[in-house]
């Protein structure tokens, strides 16, 4: 393995030490110069030498500003109190509850997955996840290439930490594969269920309580699952945006994009059963309105009242839809905003 790894632990140590020493020496020099100016300013001056006093004061302020705004060129990140220390248990909990407790109700008593499909999807998600991590660890891993972060999970810092990280991503990919299969199967079964319920365009086709309840239940399933999963994904994306914005390590940008892609795919798959139910109900209501408009007495009696009743029947309140749409958009933006606010 050493034959294709570009740097080993000794090279990393030397590079890290050299960079830290250069930063420490530059800070010590600035402090020394500021202290020297302090001693000069405390020395009595010729009252006519106000220009010299102003120049020394300006120079001292410059040195102090440099000291206050100087940023450490490297970020050493141990496991303890690292955000990943909280992320993995949180993500496992969210995915576990979503898979075991919030499984779509339409899947009860049905066969919806195979071991082969689960393993294949797990491998694909895992490869999509870790490919960029391997590139960052083995190919783009020097300060000259923009490296700032030296974390416990890097290969050249702690190899067992790197191995454990890969195992975590494998388990994460396995749980996510099951979740994707569940909601994909729920979408397929929903379409099949609705296909066996042809509508004739009758008035009651758009007002049946069972149809309204089904749309509402599908929305509730999606909302509860989305909120739960988003808790884990917000921490997941916050890891990368913290490294990018707060620490300035741009090597994490592709990984942040991948994390958001996984989040969007998960959200999309979980939304499909609800979307299918809602579109079918909306189509049935349009058929009912069309049937009423074209009907003859006695069905056409009280036509205005019936049309008003149809327009008033909504399984999803306007406030509910608006608030949830806003929560979806804000969820994706929160990790980035949090990193920007924490930026020094």
N, C-alpha and C positions, 0 to 999 in steps of 0.2 A: 504493500500500500504506500510505503514511503516513496516509491519510485515515481508516483504521479502527484503527490502532494507538494505544493510549491514551497511551503515553509514548514519547518518543524518548531518544536517548543522553544529551542534555544534561540532561533532566529527571532521568533516573536518576542521573547524576553528581552533580547538585545535592542530590538526596534522600540519596544514599549519603554524600556529604561532610558534610551537615548532621547526619545521625545519628551518624557517626563522631566529629565534632567535639564534639557534646553528650556522648557517652560519654567521650571523652578528657578533656574539661573536668571532668566529674563525678568521674573517677578522680583527676585532679590536685588537685581540691578536697579529696577524702578524704585523700590523701597529705599535703597541706598541714596539714589539721586534726590528723592523727595526729602529724605532726612537731612542731606547736605544743604538743600535749599532752605529748610527750616532753620538750620543753624545760621545761615547767612542772613535770613530775614530777622533773626533775633539780635544780630549784631547792630549796634548803632550806626546809622547812615548819615551822610552829609545831607542836611535838609534840602539842598539844591539838587540832590540826585534822585528825584522822584521817578524819573524814567527808568532807572535801574531797579527800583523797588517794584514798579509795575511789571517790568519784564520778568523779574524773578517770580513774582506772584502768579503771572500767567503760566510760566513754565512749570511751577509747582502744581497748579491746577491741572495742567495737561498730564503730568505724571500720575496724579491721583486718579484722574479719569481713566487712564490706561490700566491702572491697577484694579479699579472697580469693574471695568467692563471686560477685562481679560477672561477668556474662557479656556478651561483645561482642554488641550488638544486631544485627549483620550478620555474615555469613560470606562472605568473598571467596574464591572457589575457582578457581584457574587449572587448566589442563590437566595440567601436570606434577605427578606424584605423586597425581593425583586417582584415585579408585577406578575411574572409567570408563576410564582409561588402560589398566587391566588387564582390565576386564570385556569389552570388545568383542573383543579377540583370543581370550580364553578362550571366550566364547560361540560365536564363529565356529568355533573348533577343535572344540568339543563337538558342535555341530550338523553340521559337515562330516563328522566321523568317524561320527556316528550315521546320517547320510543315505547316505554312500558305503560304509562298512565294516560297519556293524551293521544293514543292511537285513534285514528278516525273510526267513528262508530260503524261505518259501512263495512269495515273489514272483519267484523265479528263473525266467526264461524266460516271464514273463507280462506282459501290458500292464496297467498299474495306474493310469495317470494321463493327462490331456490338458493341453495348454498352456493352453487356455481355463480349465479348472477351477483350474489352478495360479495363474494370474494373478488370477482372481476371488477366490480364497481369500487370496492375498497382499494384495490391496487391502483386503479386509475386516479382516485382522489388523492391517495398517498403520494403517487408520483407527481401529480400536479402541485401538491403542497411542498414537498421536500426538494424538488429539483433546484429551485432558486436558493434554498438553504445550503445545498451542497456547493453550488457555484460561489456563494458568498464565503463559505468556509475554506474552499480549496483553490479558488481561482482569483477572487477579488478580495484578498485578505491582507493587504498591506496599507500602510498609511499613505503611501504615494497614490494608491487607488481609491482613496477617500475613506479608509477605515478609521473609525473613531471608537467604536464599541468593542470592548474586550470582555466578553461575558463568560459565565461558568459553562454555558452550553456550546461554546466554540471548541472545535476539534483541537486546536493548538493550545488551548487553555486547560481544558479538562475533558479527556476523551470519553470517560464514563458519563460525564454530563451530556456530551453530544449523543452518545448511544441511547441514554434515557430519553432525550428529546425525540429521537427517531421513534422510539417505542410509543411515546405519548401521541405523536402524530399518526402512528399506525392505528392505535385504539380510537383516536378521534375520527379517522377516516372510516373505520368499521362502523361506528355508531352513526355517522352521517350517511353512510351508504344504506343502512337499514331505514333511517328516517326518509331518505329520498325514495326508496322503494315503497314504503308505506303510503306516502302521499301520491306517488305516481299510480299505484294500484287503486287508491281511493278515487282518483280522477277517472280511471278506466271503468271501475264499477259504477260510479255515478252516471257516466255517459250511458252505460248499458241499462241501468235502472230507468233512466229517463226515456230511453229509446223504446222501452216496453210500455210506456204510458202515453200513447198517441192522444192528441187533443182534437176535438171536433170543432172547436170554435164556439162552443156553448158559452153562455154568460158566466156560469159557475166555474169555467176552466181557469179563470184568473182570480177567483176569490176563495177557492177551497182552503180551509184552515190547514190541512195537511201540507199543502204546497208552501204556504206562508211560513209554517213552522219549520219545514225542511230548510228553507233559505236562511232563516234566523239561526237554526242550529249549526248550519255550515259556516256561517259568519262567526259564531261564537267559538267553534273549533279552531278556525284559522286565527282569530284574535288571540286566544289563550296560548296557542302553540307559538305564534310569532313573538309575542311578548317574552315568553320563556326563553326561546332560542336566541332572541336578540340580546338578552342579558349576557350570555356567553360570548356572542360575536362582538358586542361592544367592547368587552375586555380584550378579545382577540385582536381587533383592529387598533385598539388603544396602545397595545404593545408596540406596533410598528410606527404609528404616528408619534409616539413618544420618542422613539429612536430617531425618527426623521426630523421632527420639528424641534424637540427639546435638545437632543444631543447632536443633531446636524449630520447624521450618518445616512447619506442618500442611497446607500446600497440596499436599504430596506424598502425603497419605493416599489419595486416589482412585487415584493412579498405582500405589501399593503394592498396592492391592486388585486392580487390573488385572493386575499382574505375577503375583500369586498365582493368579488365575483362569487365565491362560495356562499356568502350571505345572501346575495341577490338570487342565486339559483334556488337556494333553500326556501326563500320567501315566495318565489314564483311557483314552485311545486306545491307548497302548502296552500296557495291561493286558488289553484286550479279547480278543486272540487266546489268551492264556494262560487267561483266565477261561473262555472257550468250551471249550477243550480239557479243562480240569479238570472243568467241570460235566458234559461228555459222559462222561468216564471215570467220574466218580462215579455217574452214572445207570446206566451199564453195569454197574458193580459191584453196585448195588442190584438190577438185573435178575437178575444171576447169583445173588445170595443168595436172591432170591425163587424162582428156578427150582430151586435146590437144596432149599429148604425144602419145596417142593411135589412134588419128584421121587419116583419109586419106585425100588426096587432094579432093576438094580445101580448106577444113578447115585447113589442115596442112601447107598451104602456109605461108611463113614468120613465121615459128614456133619459131625460135630463138627470133625474135623481140617481138612476143606475150608473150613468157615466161619472157623476160626481163621486159616487161611492167607490167606483173602480179607481179613480185618480187618487182618492184618499188612502186607499189600501197600499201600504208600503211596509215590507218586512224589515227595512232598514231605515231608521230615522236619519234625517239630514244631518243633525248634529253628530250622531254616531259615526256616519261615514266621513264627515269632515274632520272630526277629531282623530279618527284612526288613520286617515290619510296623512294628517299632519304628524302624527306620532311615527309613522313609517319613515317619512322624510327626515325628521329630526333625529331618529335613531341612527341613521347612516352618517349624519353630520356630527353627532355628539363627540365621538372619539377625536376627530380632527380639531374641533373647537376647544376641547379640553387640553389638547397638546399645545395649541396656540396660546391659551391663557397661561399655561405653565412655562411658556418659553421665557428665559431670562432676558 
